[in-house]
Amino acid sequence: MKNRLSLIILTILGTWSLQAANLGGTWVNETSSPRGIRQLTISPQSHTIRVLRRCRRGLCDWGSVNYTSTSRGLLASWSRPRAYRVILAERVGARRLRVIVKRLPYFRGGVRTRILYFRKAGNPYPRQRRFQAFTGRWVPLGYFHRRSLRRLRISMEGGMPRVRAEGRCHHGLCEWGSSRVEYRHGRMVVYWYQRGIERMATFRGFGRDRHGHYRRLKAEILTRLPRGREFREVLYLTRER
């Protein structure tokens, strides 16, 4: 298993071989998932990364390990019960990180990959007031694709937008997984990554009530499947009663 771990790390280092920019500081997860990595602390002075993960008893500390600099970010690995954890953290903005997390089991089982996004701790989410108009519970209006979005909840938590989506899957309804949110030219853009399926949804609001909230949303959703297939759809959403 150690040879397998070394091979994966060398492959990543072969692709990204130069020194990374300074990513020092504390970073917190942008999503509201009840489990998973919640916080990263990167120390350039000691060349270490510390990970705090959500678990049943609160926050579990993976401890600090030395990282390796690459051309885009920082690479580190932890020996955890039943599997290694390998993360690659790269900057995607002045105060945002994109973190690829791989779970490598010691014996049987496949490699699992997740993509998470983090923001710099203590930094208010930019343009947070503009997201207020999108907040609420939403459902499709009229026709929708059989595997499309079925229910949407947008809220502000700690000054940061949280988006929870539920859609049709092979086994019925399921959560779309972790999401990250951006604001572009009056539109809210949300990204999801779920077991190799990538989704990008652009939401545009129409009409406002006396509180400044939108009455309707237009959603343009692009779904990319693992083998390169993709499809687009347009939905109109109304507030759930």
C-alpha positions in Angstrom: 0.0 0.0 0.0 2.9 2.4 0.7 4.2 1.8 -2.8 0.8 2.6 -4.2 0.6 5.8 -2.2 4.1 6.8 -3.3 3.2 6.2 -6.9 0.1 8.5 -6.8 2.1 11.2 -5.0 4.9 11.0 -7.6 2.4 11.2 -10.4 0.9 14.3 -9.0 4.3 15.8 -8.4 5.3 15.0 -11.9 2.4 17.0 -13.2 2.9 20.0 -10.8 6.6 20.3 -10.0 7.2 23.9 -9.1 6.9 25.8 -5.8 3.5 26.9 -4.7 2.4 30.4 -3.7 2.1 31.2 0.0 -1.2 29.8 1.2 -0.6 30.4 4.9 -3.5 30.9 7.3 -6.7 29.2 8.4 -9.3 28.1 5.8 -12.9 27.0 6.4 -15.1 24.8 4.3 -17.6 26.8 2.2 -20.3 24.1 2.2 -22.6 23.1 5.1 -22.1 19.3 4.8 -22.5 17.7 8.2 -19.4 15.5 7.6 -16.0 16.0 6.0 -13.1 18.4 6.4 -14.2 21.6 8.1 -10.9 23.5 8.5 -7.4 23.7 7.2 -4.5 25.5 8.9 -1.4 26.0 6.8 1.8 27.1 8.4 4.6 28.3 6.0 7.0 28.7 9.0 6.8 25.0 9.9 5.8 23.8 6.4 2.8 21.9 7.9 -0.9 21.5 7.2 -3.4 20.7 10.1 -6.8 19.3 9.3 -10.0 19.4 11.5 -12.8 17.1 10.3 -16.4 16.9 11.4 -17.2 13.6 13.2 -19.8 12.2 15.6 -18.3 13.8 18.7 -17.7 17.2 17.1 -14.4 18.1 15.4 -11.7 15.4 15.0 -8.1 16.5 14.6 -6.0 14.7 12.0 -2.9 16.5 13.3 -0.2 18.4 11.5 1.9 16.9 8.7 4.6 18.3 6.4 3.4 19.4 3.0 5.2 19.3 -0.4 5.0 22.4 -2.6 3.8 22.0 -6.2 3.4 24.4 -9.1 -0.3 25.0 -8.1 -0.6 24.3 -4.4 0.4 22.1 -1.5 0.3 18.2 -1.3 0.0 16.3 2.0 -1.0 12.9 3.3 -2.3 11.4 6.5 -2.3 7.8 7.8 -5.9 7.3 9.1 -7.8 4.2 10.2 -8.4 1.9 7.3 -7.1 4.3 4.7 -4.6 7.0 3.7 -5.9 10.5 3.1 -4.2 12.6 0.5 -5.1 16.3 -0.2 -3.9 18.8 -2.8 -4.8 22.4 -2.0 -4.6 25.0 -4.8 -5.5 28.7 -4.9 -8.5 29.6 -7.1 -8.8 33.2 -5.9 -7.3 35.7 -3.5 -9.1 34.1 -0.5 -10.3 30.8 -1.8 -8.9 27.3 -2.0 -9.8 24.3 -4.1 -8.9 21.1 -2.3 -8.8 17.6 -3.9 -9.2 14.9 -1.3 -8.4 11.2 -2.1 -9.1 8.2 0.2 -6.7 5.3 -0.5 -7.7 2.1 1.4 -4.9 0.0 2.8 -6.3 -3.2 1.4 -9.4 -3.7 -0.7 -11.7 -1.0 -2.1 -11.4 1.7 -4.7 -9.9 5.2 -4.5 -12.5 7.8 -3.7 -12.1 11.5 -4.7 -13.9 14.6 -3.5 -13.4 18.3 -4.4 -14.0 20.9 -1.7 -13.8 24.7 -1.6 -12.5 26.8 1.3 -12.5 30.5 2.1 -10.0 32.4 4.3 -11.2 32.5 7.9 -12.4 35.8 9.2 -13.2 37.2 5.7 -16.8 38.1 5.1 -18.2 36.6 2.0 -18.0 39.1 -0.8 -21.3 40.8 -2.0 -23.2 38.8 0.6 -26.2 41.3 0.6 -26.8 40.5 -3.1 -27.4 36.9 -2.2 -30.2 37.8 0.2 -32.6 38.1 -2.7 -32.1 34.5 -3.7 -32.7 33.0 -0.2 -35.6 30.7 0.5 -37.0 27.3 -0.5 -37.6 26.7 -4.2 -39.4 24.0 -6.3 -39.7 23.6 -10.1 -42.6 25.3 -11.9 -44.1 23.1 -14.6 -42.2 20.5 -16.6 -38.8 19.3 -15.4 -36.4 16.5 -16.5 -36.7 13.2 -14.7 -33.2 13.5 -13.4 -33.3 17.2 -12.8 -33.5 19.5 -9.7 -36.5 18.8 -7.5 -36.0 21.0 -4.5 -33.6 23.9 -3.7 -32.8 25.7 -0.4 -30.7 28.8 -0.3 -29.8 30.4 3.0 -27.2 32.7 4.6 -25.3 31.2 7.4 -22.4 33.1 9.1 -22.5 35.7 6.3 -22.0 33.1 3.6 -24.6 31.6 1.2 -25.5 28.0 1.6 -27.1 26.0 -1.2 -28.7 22.6 -0.6 -30.1 20.8 -3.6 -32.1 17.6 -4.1 -32.6 16.0 -7.4 -33.6 12.8 -9.1 -31.1 9.9 -9.2 -31.3 6.3 -10.2 -32.6 5.3 -6.8 -35.1 8.1 -6.4 -34.3 11.4 -4.7 -30.7 12.2 -3.6 -28.6 15.1 -2.4 -26.3 16.6 -5.1 -23.3 16.9 -2.6 -21.0 19.7 -1.9 -21.5 23.0 -3.6 -19.7 26.3 -4.0 -21.3 29.6 -4.9 -20.3 32.7 -7.0 -22.0 35.9 -7.9 -21.6 37.0 -11.5 -23.3 40.1 -13.1 -26.5 39.8 -11.1 -26.7 36.0 -11.3 -25.9 33.3 -8.7 -23.7 30.5 -10.0 -23.5 27.2 -8.1 -21.3 24.2 -8.7 -21.8 20.6 -7.6 -19.5 17.6 -7.8 -21.1 14.2 -7.1 -19.3 10.9 -7.8 -17.8 12.0 -11.0 -20.8 14.0 -12.1 -20.2 17.8 -12.4 -23.1 20.3 -12.4 -23.1 24.0 -12.9 -26.3 26.0 -12.4 -26.9 29.7 -13.1 -29.8 31.3 -11.3 -31.4 34.6 -12.4 -34.1 36.2 -10.3 -37.4 37.9 -11.4 -39.7 40.2 -9.5 -39.2 41.1 -5.9 -41.5 41.2 -2.9 -41.6 43.9 -0.3 -38.6 42.3 1.5 -36.5 42.4 -1.6 -36.6 38.7 -2.3 -37.1 37.3 -5.8 -40.5 35.7 -6.6 -39.2 33.4 -9.4 -35.9 32.0 -10.5 -34.7 30.9 -13.9 -32.1 28.1 -13.6 -29.8 27.0 -16.5 -28.2 23.7 -15.5 -25.2 22.1 -17.3 -24.5 18.5 -16.3 -21.3 16.7 -17.2 -21.2 12.9 -16.9 -18.0 10.9 -16.3 -17.5 9.7 -19.9 -17.7 13.2 -21.4 -21.4 13.3 -22.1 -23.3 16.4 -21.1 -26.7 17.9 -21.3 -28.3 21.3 -20.6 -31.7 22.2 -19.4 -33.7 25.3 -18.3 -36.0 25.3 -15.3 -38.2 27.9 -13.7 -38.5 27.8 -9.9 -41.1 29.2 -7.6 -41.1 29.5 -3.8 -42.2 26.4 -2.0 -45.4 26.9 0.0 
